Amino acid sequence: MELIFCYNARKGFINGIIDFLHKSLSPTTYSCNLCSITHTYKKNERWKKFISDYKVKISFIYIDDLKRNNLSKFVNEIPCCFIKNENNHKILIDKKTINNLKNENELISLIRSMKI
């Protein structure tokens, strides 16, 4: 079993700089609340510690990884968190829920409250 978070962002150094500037200068128009609540220019320390200590493996992909992971059908559901069992992926935390979170503390509490 694995939790896979998918950012509504593209991977790469240049894209990371553009995203950082966008969420810093115009946070209300930034399209990835998952990125906003868990990162500044790097992962927030509390989020990073939670990931490393959590009982289930947690990994991350970007919107441009969906096709390679046979998850293209979820392109309009990003950002989200999938739960992966064997080769089956199911959305565990949907876009609406992630977009309503105010910070990583709320995300961590949400994950801890789930029966995984």
Backbone as CSV, one residue per row, in Angstrom:
resi,resn,N_x,N_y,N_z,CA_x,CA_y,CA_z,C_x,C_y,C_z
1,MET,0.839,-1.176,0.000,0.000,0.000,0.000,0.887,1.244,0.000
2,GLU,0.401,2.276,-0.688,1.178,3.503,-0.815,0.224,4.674,-1.015
3,LEU,0.573,5.813,-0.433,-0.135,7.058,-0.711,0.685,7.819,-1.733
4,ILE,0.023,8.271,-2.779,0.708,9.023,-3.827,0.011,10.374,-3.978
5,PHE,0.726,11.426,-3.653,0.202,12.770,-3.818,0.589,13.272,-5.198
6,CYS,-0.361,13.858,-5.884,-0.088,14.413,-7.206,-0.288,15.920,-7.160
7,TYR,0.779,16.635,-7.480,0.747,18.090,-7.532,0.153,18.556,-8.856
8,ASN,-0.567,19.662,-8.808,-1.044,20.309,-10.033,0.043,21.280,-10.487
9,ALA,1.192,20.722,-10.777,2.362,21.488,-11.189,3.222,20.579,-12.059
10,ARG,4.094,21.194,-12.794,5.027,20.445,-13.632,6.359,20.338,-12.907
11,LYS,7.066,19.226,-13.138,8.339,19.026,-12.468,9.452,19.775,-13.197
12,GLY,10.554,19.917,-12.514,11.723,20.559,-13.097,12.108,21.829,-12.348
13,PHE,13.382,22.146,-12.411,13.944,23.279,-11.688,13.291,24.603,-12.099
14,ILE,13.214,24.853,-13.393,12.630,26.114,-13.893,11.163,26.208,-13.493
15,ASN,10.420,25.111,-13.646,9.017,25.119,-13.240,8.887,25.376,-11.740
16,GLY,9.804,24.846,-10.948,9.803,25.080,-9.507,9.992,26.551,-9.169
17,ILE,10.888,27.204,-9.869,11.113,28.642,-9.653,9.866,29.437,-10.047
18,ILE,9.300,29.111,-11.196,8.086,29.801,-11.655,6.953,29.600,-10.646
19,ASP,6.774,28.362,-10.174,5.726,28.076,-9.190,5.952,28.846,-7.892
20,PHE,7.203,28.878,-7.413,7.516,29.604,-6.182,7.166,31.080,-6.334
21,LEU,7.557,31.662,-7.450,7.247,33.073,-7.679,5.743,33.299,-7.780
22,HIS,5.063,32.428,-8.492,3.612,32.572,-8.661,2.902,32.507,-7.310
23,LYS,3.206,31.477,-6.503,2.493,31.353,-5.226,2.920,32.428,-4.232
24,SER,4.105,33.021,-4.421,4.546,34.120,-3.559,3.905,35.446,-3.950
25,LEU,3.819,35.695,-5.248,3.330,36.989,-5.736,1.818,37.036,-5.916
26,SER,1.226,35.902,-6.243,-0.213,35.873,-6.486,-0.813,34.561,-5.975
27,PRO,-0.793,34.362,-4.662,-1.227,33.073,-4.104,-2.675,32.705,-4.419
28,THR,-3.548,33.677,-4.579,-4.960,33.364,-4.837,-5.187,32.812,-6.235
29,THR,-4.243,32.999,-7.145,-4.408,32.467,-8.503,-3.551,31.229,-8.746
30,TYR,-2.826,30.784,-7.720,-1.978,29.608,-7.888,-2.840,28.352,-7.882
31,SER,-2.598,27.439,-8.811,-3.506,26.307,-9.053,-3.235,25.052,-8.225
32,CYS,-2.204,25.052,-7.378,-1.917,23.839,-6.602,-1.855,24.151,-5.113
33,ASN,-2.989,23.987,-4.449,-3.006,24.219,-3.009,-2.137,23.203,-2.269
34,LEU,-1.990,22.011,-2.798,-1.109,21.021,-2.180,0.316,21.575,-2.110
35,CYS,0.777,22.178,-3.188,2.108,22.808,-3.207,2.152,23.964,-2.208
36,SER,1.116,24.787,-2.221,1.083,25.982,-1.377,1.164,25.661,0.102
37,ILE,0.462,24.628,0.535,0.418,24.351,1.971,1.570,23.475,2.459
38,THR,2.293,22.829,1.569,3.361,21.923,1.997,4.767,22.403,1.648
39,HIS,4.875,23.471,0.859,6.183,23.939,0.387,6.295,25.464,0.415
40,THR,7.512,25.924,0.616,7.876,27.286,0.251,8.798,27.070,-0.946
41,TYR,10.087,27.223,-0.776,11.046,26.836,-1.807,11.525,25.404,-1.584
42,LYS,11.140,24.815,-0.446,11.420,23.411,-0.125,10.262,22.896,0.721
43,LYS,10.252,21.585,1.003,9.187,21.011,1.830,9.226,21.622,3.224
44,ASN,8.051,21.956,3.742,7.951,22.431,5.114,8.441,21.338,6.052
45,GLU,9.124,21.712,7.119,9.763,20.739,8.019,8.759,19.789,8.673
46,ARG,7.630,20.294,9.124,6.641,19.415,9.773,6.115,18.380,8.775
47,TRP,5.848,18.810,7.556,5.362,17.919,6.506,6.426,16.876,6.182
48,LYS,7.652,17.314,6.070,8.769,16.415,5.767,8.913,15.339,6.856
49,LYS,8.818,15.747,8.117,8.923,14.792,9.225,7.745,13.819,9.209
50,PHE,6.540,14.339,8.959,5.364,13.474,8.898,5.543,12.399,7.826
51,ILE,5.988,12.783,6.650,6.191,11.848,5.537,7.182,10.755,5.933
52,SER,8.276,11.150,6.538,9.309,10.158,6.877,8.886,9.229,8.009
53,ASP,8.000,9.687,8.887,7.587,8.879,10.042,6.287,8.112,9.822
54,TYR,5.570,8.385,8.750,4.248,7.787,8.581,4.343,6.284,8.332
55,LYS,3.341,5.561,8.781,3.333,4.092,8.729,3.215,3.519,7.321
56,VAL,2.741,4.325,6.380,2.561,3.904,4.992,3.509,4.729,4.119
57,LYS,4.060,4.099,3.108,4.938,4.812,2.182,4.165,5.950,1.521
58,ILE,4.799,7.115,1.440,4.212,8.276,0.777,5.163,8.715,-0.323
59,SER,4.614,8.894,-1.524,5.428,9.385,-2.625,4.683,10.512,-3.336
60,PHE,5.372,11.139,-4.274,4.837,12.324,-4.944,5.086,12.248,-6.435
61,ILE,4.088,12.697,-7.171,4.228,12.820,-8.619,3.695,14.195,-9.027
62,TYR,3.991,14.560,-10.252,3.527,15.817,-10.822,2.535,15.512,-11.932
63,ILE,1.818,16.533,-12.339,0.793,16.347,-13.364,1.386,15.732,-14.637
64,ASP,2.641,16.056,-14.945,3.235,15.482,-16.153,3.690,14.034,-15.963
65,ASP,3.523,13.470,-14.774,3.816,12.058,-14.526,2.584,11.171,-14.681
66,LEU,1.415,11.760,-14.808,0.182,10.964,-14.848,0.189,9.951,-15.989
67,LYS,0.554,10.387,-17.180,0.532,9.488,-18.343,1.471,8.299,-18.133
68,ARG,2.673,8.582,-17.668,3.672,7.527,-17.457,3.200,6.508,-16.414
69,ASN,2.373,6.951,-15.478,1.860,6.075,-14.422,0.469,5.532,-14.725
70,ASN,0.033,5.666,-15.981,-1.296,5.203,-16.415,-2.427,5.803,-15.581
71,LEU,-2.289,7.080,-15.253,-3.281,7.772,-14.443,-3.874,8.980,-15.176
72,SER,-3.762,9.005,-16.483,-4.240,10.148,-17.271,-5.711,10.454,-17.048
73,LYS,-6.495,9.449,-16.716,-7.934,9.677,-16.520,-8.206,10.594,-15.329
74,PHE,-7.208,10.818,-14.470,-7.379,11.669,-13.297,-6.869,13.097,-13.511
75,VAL,-6.517,13.461,-14.735,-5.891,14.760,-14.987,-6.733,15.934,-14.482
76,ASN,-8.041,15.815,-14.486,-8.896,16.909,-14.015,-9.177,16.839,-12.516
77,GLU,-8.566,15.874,-11.832,-8.788,15.681,-10.397,-7.597,16.125,-9.551
78,ILE,-6.663,16.808,-10.154,-5.406,17.169,-9.508,-5.502,18.570,-8.920
79,PRO,-4.987,18.851,-7.746,-4.184,18.002,-6.869,-5.054,17.018,-6.096
80,CYS,-4.463,15.876,-5.797,-5.181,14.864,-5.030,-4.176,13.912,-4.397
81,CYS,-4.714,12.983,-3.630,-3.907,11.916,-3.061,-4.547,10.593,-3.449
82,PHE,-3.768,9.742,-4.071,-4.211,8.400,-4.427,-3.799,7.433,-3.333
83,ILE,-4.559,6.377,-3.200,-4.099,5.241,-2.432,-3.870,4.133,-3.458
84,LYS,-2.708,3.533,-3.389,-2.336,2.493,-4.349,-2.249,1.162,-3.612
85,ASN,-3.014,0.204,-4.097,-2.946,-1.186,-3.638,-2.620,-2.017,-4.859
86,GLU,-1.485,-2.686,-4.820,-0.977,-3.419,-5.982,-0.925,-2.448,-7.160
87,ASN,-1.680,-2.676,-8.230,-1.664,-1.753,-9.372,-2.940,-0.936,-9.473
88,ASN,-3.754,-0.926,-8.429,-5.000,-0.178,-8.435,-4.812,1.154,-7.724
89,HIS,-5.276,2.220,-8.361,-5.215,3.559,-7.785,-6.632,4.074,-7.571
90,LYS,-6.855,4.628,-6.404,-8.148,5.208,-6.075,-7.889,6.543,-5.386
91,ILE,-8.702,7.543,-5.673,-8.509,8.829,-5.022,-8.927,8.708,-3.560
92,LEU,-8.006,9.034,-2.683,-8.245,9.010,-1.247,-8.650,10.405,-0.749
93,ILE,-7.917,11.422,-1.198,-8.233,12.807,-0.846,-8.429,13.558,-2.155
94,ASP,-9.624,14.044,-2.363,-9.937,14.658,-3.653,-9.509,16.128,-3.732
95,LYS,-9.596,16.636,-4.931,-9.198,18.001,-5.266,-9.907,19.032,-4.385
96,LYS,-11.205,18.885,-4.236,-11.982,19.855,-3.441,-11.486,19.897,-1.998
97,THR,-11.246,18.736,-1.425,-10.767,18.666,-0.044,-9.397,19.312,0.081
98,ILE,-8.484,18.960,-0.815,-7.138,19.550,-0.764,-7.209,21.059,-0.953
99,ASN,-8.041,21.509,-1.857,-8.130,22.952,-2.105,-8.757,23.724,-0.949
100,ASN,-9.443,23.035,-0.044,-10.029,23.699,1.121,-9.122,23.693,2.347
101,LEU,-8.005,22.976,2.291,-7.075,22.940,3.420,-6.329,24.265,3.533
102,LYS,-6.099,24.698,4.771,-5.426,25.977,5.001,-3.918,25.835,5.220
103,ASN,-3.476,24.653,5.664,-2.051,24.464,5.945,-1.730,22.972,6.048
104,GLU,-0.438,22.672,6.218,-0.030,21.267,6.283,-0.539,20.595,7.545
105,ASN,-0.781,21.352,8.608,-1.325,20.764,9.837,-2.699,20.151,9.588
106,GLU,-3.530,20.835,8.821,-4.848,20.284,8.486,-4.720,19.034,7.630
107,LEU,-3.774,19.043,6.696,-3.552,17.865,5.842,-3.068,16.686,6.684
108,ILE,-2.139,16.931,7.565,-1.621,15.868,8.425,-2.731,15.307,9.308
109,SER,-3.521,16.170,9.884,-4.640,15.716,10.729,-5.639,14.891,9.928
110,LEU,-5.919,15.321,8.716,-6.824,14.583,7.839,-6.295,13.181,7.567
111,ILE,-5.046,13.072,7.209,-4.447,11.761,6.910,-4.466,10.876,8.152
112,ARG,-4.104,11.437,9.281,-4.099,10.651,10.519,-5.494,10.160,10.908
113,SER,-6.507,10.909,10.541,-7.885,10.530,10.892,-8.455,9.417,10.005
114,MET,-7.798,9.142,8.904,-8.273,8.125,7.964,-7.830,6.733,8.394
115,LYS,-8.657,5.780,8.082,-8.322,4.383,8.389,-7.595,3.800,7.186
116,ILE,-6.281,3.846,7.267,-5.451,3.378,6.150,-4.716,2.140,6.593
